[in-house]
Amino acid sequence: MNWNARIDRVQPFRVMGLLEQAQAREAAGHDVIHLEIGEPDFATPEPVVEAGRQALAEGRTRYTPAGGIPALREAIAGHYAAHFGAAIDPARILVTPGASGALLLASQLLVGRGDRVLMADPTYPCNRHFMGLADAEIDCVPVGDESGWQLDAALVARHWQPATRLAMLATPSNPTGHMLDAGGLRAVAGEVARRDGALLVDEIYQGLSYDVAPVSAAAVAPEAFVVNSFSKYFGMTGWRLGWLVAPEAAVEPLTRLAQNVFLAAPTLSQHAALAAFTPECAGELERRRRELHRRRDALLAGLERLGLAPAVPPQGAFYLWLDVSRYTRDSQAFCQRLLETENVAITPGVDFAVRGGEHHVRIAFTNDVARLEEAVARLARFLDRETP
């Protein structure tokens, strides 16, 4: 059978293969340190779990409106008002099955065959793949220390083409953890608006920021499409719940898409997520953010001793993007050897970067400090053997 040619634009996510191998090594009795997957070791906060139990006990298991239950849309709008000073009509918020559901809606609405999309290189691979499935052409713009590992306004202006319809940002970014501040977001939004384009901002890690205050494009670029998730900051990865903030004119066509593509987000997850905005939960989430900050600093200190710490430390998310070019030009093989010899699982950069991924790796600081320090010790041993 001949598959739709667009499927060929979706590349495998190599980290999932490494995860499977790491789990197999664990099952065989090896002590594996998992720093490969974008999922902290924290459980879902208890107030959220309890709200889910209560919703189930009350029989809240029927379909919801395609855009989500009104109470949750209002709670999300209240979150933007309280934390970012953004006044957002709850009707502009669509609750989706994970951030992936929001990305699917946005890509199908905003681009089609022959359209071009600007995004940073490196970036989360699914961002490229969603746009490819919409038949758009992706222009991956290399970023580095000079632009703070972000697609900034100067790069947007330089790389915009006549067929470009959309610029996509990710802040904090996966895999680098770097952020755009309010001025940077405003400048990119201005460049895009001058070209009559659309701006899509991935804020899935928004709230997980260190040394700098979190910002949202929703507060500085009202016409932007903003994707967020309950997975990362709120600790609800398996609940599969996200949202999309859209300009008012886009809500009706997006709702039509949602009705047809997935009908509605999971009902139990929506009711559980209401508890994520309670004071009790907020205190626990802040404690976790501080712990991730502590882990970031501990890992940076260890990598500094190995000469591997990034020149510009990440301001958010829970990743470090490391240049390992003095050891390898095959990050996939590098990660494979590290797993097989030292039982440390990290992610090859080729998952994220079109250019440069062969000599970069991503490390997730999703384990406690003691385990991170042990991982650094094992990495040091491994690098001693890898040194040319």
Buried (B, 14 or more C-beta within 10 A) or exposed (E): EEEEEEEEBBEEBBBEEBBEBBEEBBEEEEEBBBBBBBBBEBEBBEBBBEBBEEBBEEEBEEEBBBBBBEEBBBBBBEBBEEBBEBEBEBBBBBBBBBBBBBBBBBBBBBBEEEBBBBBBBBBBBBBBBBBBBBBBBBBBBBBBEEBBBBBBBEBBBEBBEEEBBBBBBBBBBBBBBBBBBBEBBBBBBBBBBEBEBBBBBBBBBBBBBBEEEBBBBBBBBBBBBBBBBBBBBBBBBEBBBBBBBBEEEBBEEBBEBBEEBBEBBBBBBBBBBBBBBBEEBBEBBEEBBEBBBBBBBBBBEBBEEEEBBBEBBBBBBBBBBBBBEEBBEBBBEBBBBBBEEBBBBBBBBBBBBBEBBBBBBBBBBBBBBEBBBBBBEBBBEBBEEBEE
